[in-house]
Amino acid sequence: MSIYQYSMRQGLMLAVFFCINLLLSFVTTMWVETAWVITLCSVLSNICTIWIIILTYYITRFYRDIINGGNLTYGEGAGIIISTFFFASILTAGFRLALILWKPEYLSTLFSQSLEALKTLSLPEDITLQLNNSIEQLQQPVNFVFQYIWVDTLLGILLALPMALTTRRTQANNNSSDNSIEPDTTNNSENSEQ
């Protein structure tokens, strides 16, 4: 099985957790105004994010140990992680677009909250105008969805850099870490002759 076939299959599993994160964000943006529910959704979102990182590690290790015979180079590990995040983000994009088309006011609410947060930062006027222009361009559903495909892929790249180092193993590493002891048959044959 190629890396990309494996990444497509595992990207489906990762997309489920991406969609849960998106759904938690959608619920807090659209319907919830109670502080404890917002806090609960935030905690669940953080747990989901941690689970995505752990799941990505085990997806990469499974490929290394079971599918690839215990060997995985840094490039292969990074390729698995990045392509898994990319495929998961494509699947999540469909769910994100469906939510936006179902509740079009989600984008305007999300961006108005972002603009209010920017006003509290007291940024210079020119930077505020640039950010307002960028936000207006992102208010188109397709632009917003494509932006998040690349954001999720970029997060996959950032995660792949350290994680590919921890999951890599080459044939030379396998031989040096082999702790099995071969029995010495030469001494046994001499002892049996005596």
C-alpha positions in Angstrom: 0.0 0.0 0.0 1.4 3.4 -0.9 1.7 6.2 1.5 -1.0 8.2 -0.2 -3.5 5.4 -0.2 -2.8 4.9 3.5 -3.1 8.6 4.1 -6.4 8.8 2.4 -7.9 6.1 4.6 -6.5 7.5 7.8 -7.5 11.0 6.7 -11.1 9.9 7.0 -10.6 9.0 10.6 -8.8 12.2 11.4 -11.5 14.2 9.6 -14.0 12.9 12.1 -12.1 14.7 14.9 -11.6 17.8 12.7 -15.4 17.9 12.2 -16.0 17.5 16.0 -13.7 20.5 16.6 -15.6 22.5 13.9 -18.9 21.5 15.3 -17.9 22.7 18.8 -16.8 26.0 17.3 -20.0 26.3 15.4 -22.1 25.6 18.5 -20.3 28.2 20.6 -20.5 30.8 17.9 -24.1 30.4 16.9 -26.1 29.2 19.9 -24.3 29.4 23.2 -23.9 32.5 25.4 -23.5 30.9 28.8 -20.0 31.1 30.1 -19.8 27.6 31.5 -21.0 26.0 28.2 -18.5 28.0 26.3 -15.8 26.8 28.7 -17.0 23.2 28.4 -16.9 23.4 24.6 -13.4 25.0 24.7 -12.2 22.2 27.0 -13.7 19.5 24.7 -12.1 21.2 21.7 -8.7 21.1 23.4 -9.2 17.5 24.3 -10.1 16.8 20.6 -7.0 18.6 19.5 -4.8 16.6 21.8 -6.5 13.4 20.6 -5.7 14.4 16.9 -2.0 14.7 17.8 -1.9 11.3 19.6 -3.9 9.7 16.8 -1.5 11.1 14.2 1.4 9.6 16.1 -0.2 6.2 16.2 -1.2 6.4 12.5 2.4 7.0 11.6 3.7 4.3 13.9 1.2 1.8 12.5 2.4 2.5 9.0 6.0 2.0 10.1 5.5 -1.1 12.2 2.8 -3.1 10.4 2.7 -1.9 6.8 6.3 -0.9 6.1 8.0 -3.7 8.0 9.4 -1.6 10.8 11.2 1.0 8.6 10.3 4.6 8.1 12.5 7.4 6.9 12.0 11.0 7.9 10.6 11.9 4.5 8.1 9.1 4.5 6.9 10.0 8.0 6.5 13.6 7.1 4.7 12.6 3.9 2.3 10.5 5.8 1.5 13.2 8.4 1.2 16.0 5.8 -0.9 14.1 3.4 -3.2 12.7 6.1 -3.8 16.2 7.3 -4.4 17.4 3.7 -7.0 14.6 3.0 -8.7 15.2 6.4 -8.9 18.9 5.7 -10.5 18.2 2.3 -13.2 16.1 3.9 -13.7 18.6 6.7 -14.0 21.3 4.0 -17.2 19.6 2.8 -18.6 19.6 6.3 -17.6 23.2 6.8 -19.2 24.3 3.6 -22.4 22.4 4.5 -22.5 24.2 7.9 -22.0 27.6 6.2 -24.7 27.0 3.6 -27.1 25.8 6.3 -26.5 28.8 8.6 -25.0 31.7 6.4 -25.0 34.0 9.4 -22.2 31.8 10.9 -19.5 33.6 8.9 -20.8 37.1 9.7 -21.1 36.2 13.4 -17.6 34.7 13.5 -16.0 37.7 11.7 -17.9 40.2 13.8 -16.5 38.5 16.9 -13.0 38.6 15.3 -13.4 42.3 14.6 -14.4 43.0 18.1 -11.4 41.2 19.4 -9.2 43.2 17.1 -10.6 46.4 18.4 -9.5 45.5 21.9 -5.9 45.2 20.7 -5.6 48.9 19.7 -3.6 48.2 16.6 -2.4 51.0 14.2 -5.0 52.2 11.8 -3.3 50.9 8.6 -3.1 47.4 10.0 -6.7 47.5 11.1 -7.8 48.4 7.6 -5.7 45.6 6.0 -7.3 43.1 8.4 -10.8 44.4 7.7 -10.1 44.0 3.9 -8.8 40.5 4.5 -11.8 39.6 6.6 -14.2 40.9 4.0 -12.6 38.7 1.3 -12.9 35.7 3.6 -16.7 36.2 4.0 -17.2 34.4 0.8 -18.0 30.7 1.8 -15.7 29.2 -0.8 -12.7 31.5 0.1 -13.3 30.7 3.8 -13.3 26.9 3.2 -10.2 27.0 1.0 -8.4 29.1 3.6 -9.1 26.4 6.2 -7.8 23.6 3.9 -4.5 25.4 3.8 -4.5 26.2 7.5 -5.1 22.6 8.4 -2.4 21.5 5.9 0.0 24.0 7.4 -0.7 22.6 10.9 0.0 19.2 9.5 3.4 20.4 8.2 4.2 22.0 11.6 3.3 18.7 13.4 5.2 16.6 10.9 8.5 18.3 11.5 9.0 17.0 15.1 6.8 13.9 14.8 8.5 12.4 11.8 11.8 12.5 13.8 10.2 10.5 16.7 8.6 7.9 14.4 11.5 7.3 11.9 13.4 4.1 12.0 15.7 2.7 9.3 17.2 -0.7 8.8 20.4 0.3 10.5 18.4 1.4 13.6 16.5 -1.9 13.6 19.8 -4.0 13.7 21.3 -1.9 16.4 18.2 -2.1 18.6 17.8 -5.8 18.1 18.3 -7.2 21.6 17.9 -10.9 20.7 20.8 -13.1 21.6 21.7 -15.8 19.2 22.8 -19.1 20.9 26.4 -20.0 20.4 26.2 -23.4 18.6 30.0 -23.9 18.3 30.5 -24.5 22.0 27.5 -26.9 22.2 29.0 -29.2 19.5 32.4 -29.3 21.3 30.7 -30.2 24.6 28.7 -33.0 23.0 31.8 -34.6 21.6 33.5 -34.8 25.0 
